[in-house]
């Protein structure tokens, strides 16, 4: 019973504070810190503002009293940071007959990660592109957001002496959105400090 009365008192106090703010002409202003890059994965971000909406920015309203603070996350369309520009959907390494063309330009293990780094995370105009898969990968839909690239490295010749190569094939999906986040604080615009005017000589 005491806990119930305590909660009831807290709710009543909040309602009174909101009403008082409305009566005094409270004009909410959102003070936003410098946004920081978070991720391309919505599962990796958390919005603590009312509604927990990670798609659009939160702005203070009269229900958010001066001093209220939360971490606002919102979505941005565009190119993420290089390391998150593409998501790997498929990687295969196979033995192929013939010469190694187009030849892989990187050293070390035959991985799509090494391949992408060698291309400076840019597949837009790469001559290693073989096609734009869509039907095989539901993540691609009917757009050209997915790209298959391939390169080859020389391998040991076949028993009959004919040339052979190892072929690395990668399917990447281009990420076209990312999330930013910033700490925001609500304050009363009427109470904001005014910039002093020029002093008279």
SULLIN-V147411 format. One line per field, one symbol per residue. burial: + if it has 16 or more other ideal C-beta (glycine too) atoms within 10 Angstrom, else -. A space follows every 50 residues. Layout:
BEGIN
burial=???
END
This chain:
BEGIN
burial=--------------------+----+-+++----+--+++----+-+-+- ---+--++-+---+++--++-++++----+----++--+----------+ ---+-+---+-+-+++--+-+-+----+----+------+----++++++ ++-----------++++++++++++--+++++-+++++------------ -
END
